[in-house]
Amino acid sequence: MTASMARPAPSPGPEPGEAAAMRIAIVTDAWTPQVNGVVRTLTQTKGELERLGHAVDMITPLDFRTLPCPTYPEIRLSVLPGRGVGRMLDDFRPEAVHIATEGPLGWAARGYCLAKGLGFTTAYHTRFPEYVRHRFGVPLAPTYAVLRRFHAPASRVMVPTPTVKRDLEARGFDRVVLWSRGVDTDIFRPGDRALLADARPIFLYVGRVAVEKNVEAFLALDLPGTKWVVGEGPQLDELKSKYPNVRYAGVMPQAELARYYDSADVFVFPSRTDTFGLVLLEAMACGAPVAAYPVTGPIDVVADAAGAALDEDLRAACLRALTLSRQAARDHAARYSWSACTRQFAGHLRPVNL
C-alpha cells in the first residue's frame, strides 16, 4: 500500500445529522507534484474528510507507471492502469467511489464500477472541451459527447458553480449537483506587503501559463506600475520573450505564494474558461482586489464582492480594482470554508451498492 493510501486515525463519529463515516475511494489523474486547482481541491477535501472520520484512499498517478501528457509534460498519464485500479479497489473495499477526473485512471475506475455493478460519483473540474479547442482547434461538440458518455452512469456529477451546472445540463448532462470550493484563510491572510519592491501599482497573475488561461490578454495591457506572473506552463518561454519587462516567478509553496498575493495591489484573472478559479479566493483572502472578465468562474465566485471588478475591458477592471477595499476582498473570501465544501461533497456521495 502506498503512502497516498494511508488510513486516518479513528474518529469519535459524525456530528448530529451528518452522514456516518465511510470508506471513500477517490480516483484522480491530477495529483502531486502537479500544482493546480484540482490538486489543491482534492488535497484539502481528503484532509477534511479524514477530520470528519472518513477513511480515504487516493488512487493517483503516483501508484502507476506514467508518461508525460503531450504539450503538458508536467501532467503524468498512467499507462494501462485498469488491473491496478481494480486491485486497489478490491483491496480497499470502498463504501463510496468518487472519480475526480476523466483521464486514464478515471476511465479505468469507471469501467471497474460498471463491470461490478457499483455506483459512483464523478466531478467536472475543468472545461476540457474549451481547452482542446484552444490548443488543437477541435470543435466542442465531439469532446462534449465523450465527456457526456463518461459521466452518464454517475449517480451524481459534481460541478463547482451554478453557471457550469446550467451549461452542462444544457448539453445533456444529467444528475448535476453543486460542490463549491474553499480557501484556507489561515495560510492566505493579509500580511507584510513588502516582498515585491517594484514600482507600484503591482498587478499579479498566479496560475498555469498556458494559452487557455489567456495570460497574454493581461500582459498586453497598458497599465501603470509592474506586472508579475507566478507559475509555470507551456507558454512561459514564449511570453518571457515577448514581454521581457514583466517579472516572472515559478511555482512555490502556499505560504510563499501568500506573500505574493499580500504584495499585489490587484490580482488579475484573465481566464475565460476556468470553472471556478480557486486563486480568486486565495488572492482575496490576502486582501488583494480582483480584476477579471465577467465569465464563468468570476461571475459565480466574486461578482457580488465589493473587492472585485469585472469588465469585458480588462484594463478598465484593473484600474477600477485599484480603488477597491482590501478588507472587503478579505471579507468575501472568508465566506468560503473547506469544512462546508467537504460536507457538501460527502453529502453527494452514494453507496456503491445503490
C-alpha positions as CSV (number, residue, x, y, z in Angstrom):
1,M,0.0,0.0,0.0
2,T,1.4,3.4,-1.0
3,A,1.7,6.4,1.3
4,S,-1.1,8.1,-0.6
5,M,-3.4,5.3,0.7
6,A,-2.7,5.7,4.5
7,R,-5.6,5.2,6.9
8,P,-6.7,8.1,9.1
9,A,-6.9,7.8,12.9
10,P,-10.3,6.7,14.4
11,S,-12.8,9.5,15.0
12,P,-15.5,9.7,17.7
13,G,-18.1,9.8,14.8
14,P,-20.1,12.3,12.8
15,E,-21.9,15.3,14.1
16,P,-25.7,15.1,14.5
17,G,-27.4,15.0,11.2
18,E,-24.1,14.2,9.4
19,A,-23.5,11.1,7.3
20,A,-21.9,8.2,9.0
21,A,-18.2,7.6,8.4
22,M,-17.5,5.8,5.2
23,R,-14.6,4.2,3.4
24,I,-14.2,6.5,0.4
25,A,-12.0,5.9,-2.7
26,I,-11.1,8.9,-4.7
27,V,-9.6,8.3,-8.1
28,T,-7.8,11.1,-9.8
29,D,-5.4,11.7,-12.7
30,A,-4.4,15.0,-11.2
31,W,-2.2,14.8,-8.1
32,T,1.1,15.9,-6.7
33,P,3.6,17.0,-7.8
34,Q,1.2,18.9,-10.1
35,V,0.3,22.3,-8.7
36,N,-3.2,23.4,-9.8
37,G,-6.7,24.0,-8.5
38,V,-7.8,20.4,-8.9
39,V,-4.9,19.0,-6.9
40,R,-5.4,21.6,-4.2
41,T,-9.1,20.9,-4.0
42,L,-8.7,17.2,-3.7
43,T,-5.8,17.6,-1.1
44,Q,-8.0,19.8,1.1
45,T,-11.0,17.6,0.6
46,K,-9.1,14.5,1.6
47,G,-7.9,16.1,4.8
48,E,-11.3,17.4,5.7
49,L,-12.9,14.1,5.1
50,E,-10.4,12.4,7.4
51,R,-11.1,15.0,10.1
52,L,-14.8,14.1,9.7
53,G,-13.9,10.4,10.4
54,H,-14.0,9.0,6.9
55,A,-11.3,6.6,5.7
56,V,-10.0,7.9,2.3
57,D,-7.8,6.1,-0.2
58,M,-6.4,8.2,-3.1
59,I,-5.8,6.3,-6.3
60,T,-3.4,8.6,-8.2
61,P,-0.6,8.5,-10.9
62,L,1.9,8.0,-8.1
63,D,0.7,4.4,-8.0
64,F,1.4,3.7,-11.7
65,R,3.9,3.9,-14.5
66,T,3.3,7.1,-16.3
67,L,4.1,9.1,-19.4
68,P,4.1,12.9,-19.9
69,C,1.0,14.3,-21.4
70,P,1.6,15.7,-24.9
71,T,2.1,19.5,-24.7
72,Y,1.8,19.3,-20.8
73,P,4.8,17.3,-19.7
74,E,4.2,18.2,-16.0
75,I,1.0,16.2,-16.2
76,R,1.7,12.5,-16.0
77,L,-0.7,10.0,-17.6
78,S,-1.0,6.5,-16.2
79,V,-0.2,3.7,-18.6
80,L,-2.7,0.7,-18.8
81,P,-3.9,1.2,-15.2
82,G,-7.0,-1.0,-15.4
83,R,-5.8,-4.0,-13.5
84,G,-4.0,-1.9,-10.9
85,V,-7.1,0.3,-10.3
86,G,-9.3,-2.8,-9.9
87,R,-6.8,-4.4,-7.5
88,M,-6.7,-1.3,-5.3
89,L,-10.4,-1.0,-5.2
90,D,-10.8,-4.7,-4.4
91,D,-8.3,-4.4,-1.5
92,F,-9.8,-1.2,-0.1
93,R,-13.5,-2.4,-0.4
94,P,-14.8,1.2,-0.5
95,E,-18.3,2.1,0.5
96,A,-18.3,5.1,-1.9
97,V,-16.2,5.7,-5.1
98,H,-15.6,9.2,-6.4
99,I,-14.0,9.6,-9.8
100,A,-12.5,13.1,-9.9
101,T,-11.1,13.2,-13.5
102,E,-11.7,11.9,-17.0
103,G,-8.2,10.7,-17.6
104,P,-6.8,7.1,-17.8
105,L,-7.4,6.4,-14.1
106,G,-10.9,7.8,-14.3
107,W,-11.8,5.7,-17.2
108,A,-10.3,2.6,-15.6
109,A,-12.3,3.2,-12.4
110,R,-15.5,3.8,-14.4
111,G,-15.0,0.5,-16.2
112,Y,-14.4,-1.3,-12.9
113,C,-17.5,0.1,-11.3
114,L,-19.7,-0.7,-14.3
115,A,-18.4,-4.2,-14.6
116,K,-19.1,-4.8,-10.9
117,G,-22.4,-3.0,-10.9
118,L,-21.2,-0.4,-8.4
119,G,-22.5,3.1,-8.0
120,F,-20.1,6.0,-8.2
121,T,-19.9,9.8,-8.4
122,T,-17.9,12.0,-10.7
123,A,-16.7,15.6,-10.9
124,Y,-16.3,18.1,-13.7
125,H,-13.4,20.3,-12.7
126,T,-12.2,21.6,-16.0
127,R,-13.7,23.0,-19.2
128,F,-11.7,20.4,-21.1
129,P,-13.6,20.8,-24.4
130,E,-12.7,24.5,-24.5
131,Y,-9.1,23.8,-23.7
132,V,-8.9,21.2,-26.5
133,R,-10.4,23.7,-28.9
134,H,-8.0,26.5,-27.8
135,R,-4.9,24.2,-28.2
136,F,-5.9,22.0,-31.2
137,G,-8.9,23.5,-32.9
138,V,-11.1,20.5,-32.2
139,P,-14.8,21.6,-32.2
140,L,-16.7,21.5,-28.9
141,A,-19.4,19.0,-29.8
142,P,-17.4,15.8,-30.2
143,T,-15.4,16.4,-27.0
144,Y,-18.5,17.2,-25.0
145,A,-20.0,13.9,-26.4
146,V,-17.1,11.9,-25.0
147,L,-17.5,13.6,-21.6
148,R,-21.2,13.1,-21.6
149,R,-20.7,9.4,-22.1
150,F,-18.1,9.3,-19.4
151,H,-20.3,11.0,-16.8
152,A,-23.6,9.4,-17.8
153,P,-23.6,6.4,-15.5
154,A,-22.6,8.5,-12.4
155,S,-25.1,8.8,-9.5
156,R,-24.1,12.5,-9.2
157,V,-21.9,14.8,-11.4
158,M,-20.4,17.4,-9.1
159,V,-19.6,20.8,-10.5
160,P,-18.2,24.0,-8.8
161,T,-20.7,26.7,-9.8
162,P,-24.3,27.3,-10.9
163,T,-23.1,28.5,-14.3
164,V,-21.3,25.3,-15.0
165,K,-24.3,23.3,-13.8
166,R,-26.6,25.1,-16.2
167,D,-24.1,24.8,-19.1
168,L,-23.7,21.0,-18.6
169,E,-27.4,20.5,-18.3
170,A,-28.0,22.4,-21.5
171,R,-25.6,20.0,-23.2
172,G,-27.5,16.9,-22.0
173,F,-25.7,16.0,-18.7
174,D,-27.9,14.5,-16.0
175,R,-27.8,14.5,-12.2
176,V,-25.6,17.5,-12.0
177,V,-25.1,18.9,-8.4
178,L,-23.1,21.7,-6.9
179,W,-19.9,21.2,-5.0
180,S,-18.3,24.5,-4.2
181,R,-14.6,25.3,-3.3
182,G,-13.0,26.8,-0.3
183,V,-9.9,28.7,0.8
184,D,-7.5,28.2,3.8
185,T,-7.8,31.6,5.4
186,D,-5.1,30.7,7.9
187,I,-2.5,30.4,5.2
188,F,-4.0,33.0,2.9
189,R,-4.4,36.1,5.0
190,P,-3.3,39.8,5.0
191,G,0.4,40.2,5.8
192,D,3.5,42.1,5.1
193,R,3.2,43.8,1.7
194,A,6.9,44.5,1.3
195,L,8.0,41.3,-0.5
196,L,7.9,42.9,-4.0
197,A,9.8,46.2,-4.1
198,D,8.8,47.0,-7.7
199,A,7.2,50.2,-8.9
200,R,3.5,50.3,-7.8
201,P,0.8,49.5,-8.5
202,I,1.7,45.8,-8.8
203,F,-0.6,43.7,-10.9
204,L,-0.3,39.9,-10.3
205,Y,-1.3,36.8,-12.1
206,V,-1.0,33.3,-10.5
207,G,-1.6,30.1,-12.3
208,R,-0.6,27.9,-15.2
209,V,1.0,29.7,-18.0
210,A,-0.9,28.3,-21.0
211,V,-2.9,29.6,-23.9
212,E,-6.2,28.6,-22.5
213,K,-5.5,30.7,-19.4
214,N,-5.4,33.8,-21.7
215,V,-2.4,35.2,-19.8
216,E,-1.3,37.3,-22.7
217,A,-4.6,39.3,-22.5
218,F,-3.2,40.6,-19.2
219,L,0.4,41.1,-20.3
220,A,-0.6,43.1,-23.3
221,L,-2.5,45.7,-21.3
222,D,-1.2,49.2,-21.0
223,L,-1.1,49.5,-17.2
224,P,1.0,51.6,-14.7
225,G,3.4,50.1,-12.4
226,T,4.6,46.4,-12.6
227,K,3.2,43.2,-13.8
228,W,4.1,39.8,-12.2
229,V,3.4,36.3,-13.3
230,V,3.7,33.4,-10.8
231,G,3.5,29.9,-12.3
232,E,4.8,27.7,-15.0
233,G,3.5,26.1,-18.2
234,P,4.0,25.5,-21.9
235,Q,3.6,29.2,-22.9
236,L,6.1,30.6,-20.4
237,D,9.1,30.8,-22.6
238,E,7.1,32.5,-25.4
239,L,5.7,35.1,-23.0
240,K,9.0,35.8,-21.4
241,S,10.5,36.5,-24.8
242,K,7.6,38.6,-25.9
243,Y,7.1,40.6,-22.6
244,P,10.6,40.9,-21.1
245,N,9.6,43.8,-18.8
246,V,7.2,41.5,-16.9
247,R,8.5,39.9,-13.7
248,Y,8.3,36.1,-13.6
249,A,8.4,33.6,-10.7
250,G,7.9,29.9,-10.7
251,V,5.6,27.6,-8.7
252,M,6.0,28.0,-5.0
253,P,4.6,26.6,-1.7
254,Q,1.4,28.1,-0.4
255,A,2.9,30.1,2.4
256,E,5.3,31.8,0.0
257,L,2.6,32.3,-2.6
258,A,0.5,34.1,0.1
259,R,3.3,36.7,0.3
260,Y,3.0,37.5,-3.4
261,Y,-0.8,37.9,-3.0
262,D,-0.1,40.2,0.0
263,S,2.3,42.4,-2.0
264,A,0.0,42.7,-5.0
265,D,-2.2,45.8,-5.4
266,V,-4.5,43.9,-7.8
267,F,-4.9,40.2,-8.7
268,V,-5.7,39.8,-12.4
269,F,-7.6,36.8,-13.6
270,P,-7.7,36.8,-17.4
271,S,-9.0,33.3,-18.0
272,R,-12.3,32.9,-19.9
273,T,-12.5,29.1,-19.4
274,D,-12.0,28.3,-15.8
275,T,-14.9,26.6,-14.0
276,F,-14.1,28.2,-10.6
277,G,-10.8,29.9,-10.2
278,L,-9.5,28.9,-6.7
279,V,-6.8,31.6,-6.9
280,L,-9.5,34.2,-6.9
281,L,-10.3,33.3,-3.3
282,E,-6.7,32.9,-2.3
283,A,-5.9,36.4,-3.5
284,M,-8.9,38.0,-1.9
285,A,-8.2,36.2,1.4
286,C,-4.9,38.0,1.4
287,G,-6.7,41.3,0.7
288,A,-5.9,41.7,-3.0
289,P,-8.8,43.0,-5.0
290,V,-9.6,41.1,-8.2
291,A,-9.9,42.2,-11.8
292,A,-11.5,39.7,-14.2
293,Y,-13.8,39.2,-17.2
294,P,-17.5,38.7,-16.4
295,V,-17.4,35.0,-17.4
296,T,-17.9,31.6,-15.7
297,G,-15.9,31.4,-12.6
298,P,-15.6,35.1,-11.7
299,I,-19.4,35.6,-12.2
300,D,-20.2,32.9,-9.7
301,V,-17.4,33.4,-7.2
302,V,-16.8,37.2,-7.0
303,A,-19.5,39.0,-9.0
304,D,-21.2,40.2,-5.8
305,A,-18.0,41.1,-4.0
306,A,-17.1,44.6,-3.1
307,G,-13.5,43.6,-3.6
308,A,-13.8,42.6,-7.2
309,A,-14.1,44.4,-10.6
310,L,-15.5,42.5,-13.6
311,D,-15.5,44.1,-17.0
312,E,-15.1,43.0,-20.7
313,D,-12.5,45.7,-20.8
314,L,-9.9,44.0,-18.6
315,R,-7.8,47.2,-18.4
316,A,-10.8,49.1,-17.0
317,A,-11.3,46.3,-14.5
318,C,-7.7,46.5,-13.4
319,L,-7.8,50.3,-12.9
320,R,-11.1,50.1,-11.0
321,A,-9.8,47.3,-8.8
322,L,-7.1,49.7,-7.6
323,T,-9.8,51.7,-5.9
324,L,-11.4,48.8,-4.0
325,S,-11.2,47.9,-0.4
326,R,-8.7,45.2,0.6
327,Q,-10.8,44.5,3.7
328,A,-13.8,43.9,1.5
329,A,-11.8,41.4,-0.5
330,R,-10.8,39.6,2.6
331,D,-14.4,39.6,4.0
332,H,-15.7,38.0,0.8
333,A,-13.1,35.2,0.8
334,A,-13.9,34.4,4.5
335,R,-17.4,33.2,3.4
336,Y,-15.8,30.1,1.8
337,S,-14.6,27.4,4.1
338,W,-13.2,23.9,3.2
339,S,-15.2,22.4,6.0
340,A,-18.5,23.4,4.5
341,C,-17.4,22.4,1.0
342,T,-16.3,19.0,2.2
343,R,-19.6,18.4,3.9
344,Q,-21.3,19.3,0.7
345,F,-19.1,16.8,-1.2
346,A,-19.8,14.0,1.3
347,G,-23.5,14.6,1.1
348,H,-23.4,13.9,-2.6
349,L,-21.6,10.6,-2.3
350,R,-23.7,7.5,-2.9
351,P,-23.0,3.9,-1.5
352,V,-21.5,1.6,-4.1
353,N,-24.4,-0.9,-3.7
354,L,-27.1,1.5,-4.9
